[in-house]
Amino acid sequence: MTAPDFKARRSLVAATGSALLLGACGFHLRGVRDLPFATVFINASPYAEMTAQIRRAINAQSTTRVTDELKDADAVIDITENRVEKVILSLNSAGRVREYQLRQRFGFKVRSPKGEEIAPVSTIEVRRDITSNDVEVLAKQEEEQLLYAEMQGDVVQQLLRRLQAIKKKPA
């Protein structure tokens, strides 16, 4: 066996072993989510970044479609709250901020277009800690923006999991 054949065979064995290990631990790709309704209307400002991200996630990760008209929807997602805040956690000996906590609180409920409650008001809270540094102000601002974007993505994924867990009521 030549050296290139040996390297190719070793790569194949390593890839197969990795796939088997990932399969054995229960890992699987996220795939398509089965939401309990075919169409949904998002009752929030269509121009808000969060609304756009929820719309994209539902359309991309499920068979459910987001409609632009309330009358075409099987369910309505009412966004009751989307608050982002930055709280001081600790100060250094000079009285300057050492740590912040970034928080996002997102509230929603699901109802039928006629107003019948499908899922009661539910809240998703996400928090991240960030250190402060007076020397690297621009880098810390960039890190803060990245953390906010990551938090928003986490909220959207938690929202989809909660929507997926809703049980359809018998007709």
Backbone bond lengths (Angstrom), bond angles and torsions (degrees), N, CA, C in turn:
res aa  C-N    CA-C-N  psi(-1)  N-CA   C-N-CA  omega(-1)  CA-C   N-CA-C  phi
1 M - - - 1.449 - - 1.531 107.84 -
2 T 1.328 116.22 134.18 1.464 120.57 -178.79 1.526 109.96 -83.18
3 A 1.324 115.33 164.97 1.458 120.93 -177.55 1.535 112.34 -61.30
4 P 1.364 120.03 -43.24 1.475 118.82 178.51 1.527 112.36 -63.28
5 D 1.346 117.84 -37.22 1.467 120.28 178.18 1.526 110.58 -64.88
6 F 1.321 115.67 -40.35 1.459 120.54 -179.57 1.532 110.26 -63.47
7 K 1.347 117.48 -43.12 1.467 121.92 179.91 1.531 110.40 -65.28
8 A 1.327 117.21 -40.33 1.463 120.58 179.64 1.524 110.29 -65.50
9 R 1.325 116.46 -42.32 1.464 120.68 -179.79 1.537 109.79 -65.85
10 R 1.338 116.83 -41.24 1.458 120.56 179.54 1.538 110.39 -64.24
11 S 1.337 117.73 -39.31 1.463 121.29 177.41 1.518 111.13 -64.22
12 L 1.336 116.24 -41.29 1.456 120.87 178.93 1.528 111.00 -63.83
13 V 1.321 116.85 -43.24 1.467 120.97 178.86 1.524 110.25 -64.30
14 A 1.336 117.39 -42.14 1.467 121.06 179.70 1.528 110.57 -64.32
15 A 1.328 117.69 -42.86 1.466 120.97 179.62 1.523 110.83 -65.09
16 T 1.318 116.81 -42.23 1.462 120.84 178.85 1.522 110.68 -64.51
17 G 1.317 116.90 -42.90 1.469 121.15 178.15 1.523 111.51 -62.11
18 S 1.323 116.39 -42.21 1.470 120.10 178.69 1.523 110.62 -63.18
19 A 1.328 116.89 -43.22 1.468 120.62 179.37 1.521 110.72 -62.50
20 L 1.322 116.79 -41.18 1.465 120.07 179.16 1.524 111.40 -65.40
21 L 1.323 117.03 -41.69 1.466 120.31 179.08 1.525 111.43 -64.09
22 L 1.349 116.94 -43.23 1.460 120.04 178.93 1.524 110.83 -64.71
23 G 1.322 116.61 -39.85 1.463 120.24 178.08 1.514 112.10 -66.39
24 A 1.304 116.87 -35.90 1.463 121.30 -178.39 1.527 112.10 -70.37
25 C 1.318 117.61 -29.65 1.464 119.91 -177.60 1.523 111.75 -85.06
26 G 1.331 118.43 -2.92 1.455 120.73 178.20 1.517 113.38 96.08
27 F 1.313 118.64 3.58 1.455 121.43 -179.98 1.522 110.63 -67.63
28 H 1.305 116.47 136.27 1.461 121.36 170.52 1.525 108.15 -152.57
29 L 1.308 116.59 155.34 1.456 121.22 179.99 1.518 109.61 -65.66
30 R 1.315 116.30 154.22 1.452 121.80 -175.05 1.527 111.52 -58.94
31 G 1.307 117.35 -46.24 1.462 120.61 176.48 1.521 112.99 69.47
32 V 1.324 115.41 -162.08 1.453 122.64 -177.45 1.523 109.71 -91.77
33 R 1.319 115.78 135.74 1.467 121.02 178.25 1.531 108.45 -92.21
34 D 1.309 115.60 141.11 1.458 120.66 175.75 1.518 108.64 -97.50
35 L 1.338 116.71 100.26 1.454 120.59 176.21 1.524 107.79 -85.91
36 P 1.324 117.78 150.42 1.466 120.46 -173.20 1.529 115.47 -77.25
37 F 1.324 118.20 11.85 1.460 120.25 177.31 1.524 109.11 -142.18
38 A 1.322 116.19 152.80 1.469 121.37 -175.66 1.526 112.40 -81.34
39 T 1.335 116.30 -36.85 1.462 120.47 -179.94 1.520 109.23 -133.06
40 V 1.313 115.67 151.53 1.461 120.97 -178.38 1.529 108.73 -142.51
41 F 1.325 115.38 147.45 1.455 122.82 175.19 1.522 107.29 -115.59
42 I 1.326 117.53 133.01 1.468 121.39 179.09 1.525 107.69 -98.83
43 N 1.327 116.01 113.69 1.453 121.75 -177.24 1.529 109.45 -88.20
44 A 1.314 115.89 81.73 1.466 123.46 178.92 1.521 106.76 -161.90
45 S 1.299 116.28 173.20 1.457 119.66 178.68 1.528 109.86 -61.48
46 P 1.335 117.91 123.47 1.460 119.65 -178.52 1.531 112.59 -68.22
47 Y 1.314 116.93 -13.02 1.459 121.05 -177.85 1.530 112.72 -95.32
48 A 1.317 117.37 -6.63 1.465 120.90 179.59 1.524 109.61 -71.93
49 E 1.312 115.99 142.82 1.469 121.39 -179.26 1.526 111.65 -61.20
50 M 1.326 116.55 -39.95 1.462 120.48 -178.90 1.531 110.51 -64.69
51 T 1.325 117.36 -42.46 1.463 121.33 178.32 1.523 110.53 -60.84
52 A 1.317 116.31 -43.35 1.469 120.33 179.44 1.524 111.01 -64.07
53 Q 1.319 117.36 -39.08 1.459 120.62 -179.95 1.533 110.96 -68.41
54 I 1.329 117.33 -39.62 1.470 120.60 177.05 1.521 109.84 -64.53
55 R 1.316 116.71 -43.81 1.469 121.63 179.13 1.529 110.70 -58.71
56 R 1.334 116.33 -47.82 1.469 120.17 -179.65 1.531 111.29 -62.50
57 A 1.335 116.53 -42.16 1.463 120.31 -177.88 1.527 111.09 -65.62
58 I 1.326 117.61 -43.38 1.466 120.22 179.79 1.519 110.30 -64.30
59 N 1.324 116.86 -45.41 1.470 120.02 -179.16 1.523 112.65 -66.41
60 A 1.325 117.32 -35.09 1.464 120.62 -176.38 1.521 113.66 -85.76
61 Q 1.334 117.76 -31.88 1.466 120.53 -170.90 1.524 113.95 -108.75
62 S 1.321 118.00 7.56 1.460 119.35 179.55 1.522 109.67 -148.59
63 T 1.304 114.34 171.00 1.468 119.83 176.24 1.523 110.48 -86.55
64 T 1.319 117.46 -8.52 1.467 122.95 177.79 1.517 109.59 -72.20
65 R 1.317 116.71 143.64 1.460 122.33 178.43 1.525 109.83 -113.58
66 V 1.326 116.23 141.25 1.462 121.90 176.97 1.525 107.59 -89.72
67 T 1.337 115.81 127.28 1.460 120.45 -179.67 1.523 109.98 -101.46
68 D 1.327 115.00 159.21 1.460 120.82 178.03 1.524 111.79 -93.92
69 E 1.320 116.62 -11.57 1.460 121.93 -178.06 1.520 110.64 -116.63
70 L 1.304 117.22 132.96 1.461 122.79 179.36 1.526 111.35 -60.13
71 K 1.323 117.35 -38.20 1.470 120.87 -175.79 1.525 112.89 -67.85
72 D 1.334 118.15 -19.53 1.466 121.79 -178.80 1.529 113.06 -91.45
73 A 1.335 117.21 -1.03 1.464 120.39 -172.36 1.521 112.47 -96.17
74 D 1.342 115.33 146.59 1.459 121.79 171.48 1.526 110.54 -83.95
75 A 1.336 116.76 -27.21 1.458 122.36 -179.53 1.528 109.29 -146.22
76 V 1.326 114.77 156.25 1.467 121.68 179.33 1.518 107.85 -122.97
77 I 1.329 116.24 128.82 1.465 121.27 173.73 1.519 107.05 -98.54
78 D 1.331 116.20 112.10 1.462 121.42 176.24 1.518 108.31 -93.33
79 I 1.327 117.05 118.57 1.465 120.29 175.87 1.521 106.59 -86.79
80 T 1.329 115.63 112.17 1.464 121.11 -175.38 1.521 112.94 -92.18
81 E 1.337 116.54 -21.54 1.463 120.03 -176.77 1.522 109.59 -160.82
82 N 1.316 116.22 139.61 1.466 122.05 170.44 1.521 107.10 -149.48
83 R 1.324 115.00 89.02 1.465 120.33 -174.40 1.523 110.31 -113.76
84 V 1.309 115.09 132.70 1.462 122.05 177.30 1.521 107.12 -118.26
85 E 1.337 116.31 133.92 1.455 119.18 179.08 1.525 111.40 -144.59
86 K 1.323 114.14 160.92 1.462 122.31 -179.50 1.526 106.63 -126.79
87 V 1.342 116.22 119.44 1.461 121.74 -174.32 1.525 109.10 -118.59
88 I 1.316 116.54 138.54 1.465 121.44 177.10 1.525 109.00 -74.34
89 L 1.331 115.78 127.97 1.467 120.90 178.14 1.518 112.15 -96.99
90 S 1.349 117.00 -44.28 1.460 118.89 -177.08 1.523 110.95 -151.02
91 L 1.322 114.02 156.74 1.467 121.86 178.46 1.520 108.73 -119.01
92 N 1.336 116.84 154.61 1.464 119.53 175.20 1.526 109.30 -88.88
93 S 1.299 117.04 -176.90 1.471 120.88 -175.53 1.528 112.33 -66.79
94 A 1.325 117.68 -21.73 1.462 121.35 178.33 1.527 111.36 -86.96
95 G 1.313 117.65 -0.80 1.461 120.80 178.82 1.515 113.87 86.79
96 R 1.316 116.73 10.67 1.474 120.35 178.16 1.522 109.72 -94.52
97 V 1.314 115.04 153.38 1.464 120.06 -177.96 1.524 110.22 -66.27
98 R 1.325 115.85 130.74 1.462 121.91 177.42 1.527 110.25 -102.71
99 E 1.348 116.43 -38.94 1.465 121.14 -177.30 1.518 111.06 -139.74
100 Y 1.320 114.76 143.37 1.455 122.35 172.39 1.526 108.49 -118.24
101 Q 1.329 115.00 161.18 1.455 120.08 168.85 1.523 106.73 -123.04
102 L 1.332 115.72 125.22 1.453 121.88 176.31 1.520 106.72 -92.75
103 R 1.327 116.47 132.46 1.459 120.80 -177.70 1.524 110.18 -129.55
104 Q 1.314 115.06 142.68 1.460 120.32 171.93 1.516 107.45 -132.27
105 R 1.309 115.71 128.86 1.468 122.67 179.10 1.522 106.93 -120.80
106 F 1.322 115.29 121.83 1.462 121.97 -175.73 1.517 109.04 -125.14
107 G 1.326 117.01 124.14 1.460 121.42 179.52 1.520 110.35 -117.96
108 F 1.319 115.81 144.62 1.467 120.74 179.51 1.519 109.99 -154.59
109 K 1.314 115.40 162.02 1.457 121.84 169.92 1.518 107.30 -143.58
110 V 1.321 115.59 158.67 1.457 120.96 -179.39 1.522 107.74 -120.30
111 R 1.326 115.94 132.66 1.459 121.21 -179.87 1.524 109.52 -141.22
112 S 1.303 114.96 167.79 1.461 119.31 175.22 1.528 107.57 -80.86
113 P 1.329 118.76 164.68 1.472 119.96 177.34 1.536 112.46 -61.50
114 K 1.333 117.03 -21.94 1.470 121.09 178.52 1.520 112.03 -84.28
115 G 1.327 118.17 -6.71 1.457 122.18 177.31 1.517 115.01 101.87
116 E 1.333 118.50 1.04 1.465 121.09 178.78 1.526 109.24 -74.87
117 E 1.324 115.99 133.59 1.464 120.53 -177.00 1.529 111.67 -70.82
118 I 1.322 116.13 127.22 1.460 122.04 174.95 1.524 108.98 -99.22
119 A 1.332 116.33 -43.35 1.469 122.30 176.46 1.527 107.45 -140.99
120 P 1.342 118.16 133.79 1.459 120.56 -177.97 1.534 111.67 -69.73
121 V 1.321 114.40 173.23 1.463 119.90 178.71 1.528 109.01 -57.48
122 S 1.309 115.25 130.94 1.463 122.21 -179.12 1.520 107.83 -131.88
123 T 1.312 116.38 149.59 1.466 121.32 -177.59 1.523 110.31 -123.30
124 I 1.323 114.83 137.97 1.462 121.90 174.63 1.526 106.37 -116.78
125 E 1.324 116.24 127.05 1.462 120.82 177.74 1.516 109.51 -120.64
126 V 1.323 115.22 133.64 1.461 121.71 178.87 1.520 107.18 -129.79
127 R 1.343 116.00 138.27 1.475 120.90 -178.73 1.520 110.05 -135.09
128 R 1.319 115.91 145.00 1.454 122.20 174.78 1.522 108.16 -139.91
129 D 1.320 116.54 140.08 1.464 121.74 175.81 1.520 108.63 -97.43
130 I 1.335 115.17 144.20 1.465 121.09 179.07 1.525 108.20 -141.78
131 T 1.320 115.99 137.52 1.461 120.03 177.78 1.520 109.05 -86.03
132 S 1.314 115.61 157.48 1.455 121.61 179.66 1.523 109.13 -111.18
133 N 1.327 115.90 146.09 1.456 121.04 179.88 1.518 107.73 -146.15
134 D 1.336 116.95 117.64 1.463 121.31 -177.88 1.523 112.70 -67.88
135 V 1.324 117.61 -21.05 1.462 121.22 -177.79 1.530 110.95 -81.99
136 E 1.304 117.51 -37.98 1.462 122.08 -175.73 1.527 111.06 -109.07
137 V 1.314 116.75 57.60 1.461 121.88 -173.66 1.527 111.58 -63.53
138 L 1.324 117.80 -46.97 1.465 120.53 -177.99 1.527 111.82 -65.30
139 A 1.312 116.89 -39.86 1.462 120.56 178.82 1.531 109.91 -65.13
140 K 1.316 117.79 -39.19 1.463 121.29 179.54 1.523 111.34 -69.19
141 Q 1.340 117.30 -35.24 1.465 120.34 175.95 1.527 110.55 -65.03
142 E 1.321 115.94 -41.12 1.471 120.55 177.60 1.529 110.38 -64.67
143 E 1.325 116.84 -42.38 1.467 120.66 178.07 1.529 110.65 -61.76
144 E 1.325 115.99 -40.51 1.462 120.59 178.87 1.531 111.06 -62.24
145 Q 1.328 116.80 -43.28 1.468 120.22 178.83 1.527 111.22 -64.49
146 L 1.327 116.84 -39.28 1.466 120.43 177.29 1.533 111.31 -64.68
147 L 1.325 116.48 -40.23 1.467 120.02 178.21 1.526 111.23 -65.50
148 Y 1.340 117.63 -40.16 1.458 120.05 177.14 1.529 110.94 -62.43
149 A 1.328 117.08 -41.67 1.471 120.89 178.51 1.534 110.49 -64.04
150 E 1.330 116.85 -41.74 1.462 121.41 178.05 1.530 110.58 -64.23
151 M 1.322 116.82 -41.14 1.458 121.07 178.76 1.525 110.83 -63.04
152 Q 1.318 116.71 -41.56 1.458 120.85 179.30 1.526 110.60 -63.69
153 G 1.330 116.64 -40.62 1.464 120.35 176.02 1.517 111.66 -62.98
154 D 1.334 117.28 -39.48 1.465 121.49 176.78 1.527 111.35 -62.62
155 V 1.327 116.14 -42.07 1.465 120.21 179.24 1.528 110.23 -61.95
156 V 1.320 117.28 -43.54 1.466 120.86 -179.35 1.528 110.44 -63.04
157 Q 1.332 117.77 -43.30 1.469 120.29 179.66 1.535 111.23 -66.04
158 Q 1.336 117.47 -39.21 1.463 120.15 176.62 1.531 110.55 -65.41
159 L 1.327 116.94 -38.55 1.462 121.03 177.07 1.525 110.41 -60.29
160 L 1.328 117.29 -46.36 1.457 120.40 179.23 1.523 111.78 -62.21
161 R 1.322 117.60 -40.40 1.470 119.92 177.49 1.531 111.03 -63.44
162 R 1.327 116.77 -39.49 1.465 119.70 179.17 1.529 111.35 -69.91
163 L 1.323 117.18 -37.92 1.460 119.91 176.32 1.527 110.36 -64.08
164 Q 1.317 116.19 -38.93 1.459 121.56 179.91 1.538 111.19 -64.75
165 A 1.311 117.07 -30.72 1.469 121.58 -177.59 1.532 112.95 -79.99
166 I 1.323 118.25 -9.99 1.463 120.88 -179.97 1.525 108.79 -66.58
167 K 1.314 114.72 132.44 1.460 120.89 177.88 1.524 108.99 -94.28
168 K 1.327 115.32 133.36 1.467 119.95 177.16 1.520 109.86 -69.56
169 K 1.325 115.29 137.16 1.454 119.73 175.83 1.530 108.88 -82.65
170 P 1.318 118.18 141.58 1.459 118.92 179.49 1.521 111.81 -62.46
171 A 1.320 115.89 145.17 1.458 120.97 -176.91 1.519 111.43 -73.65
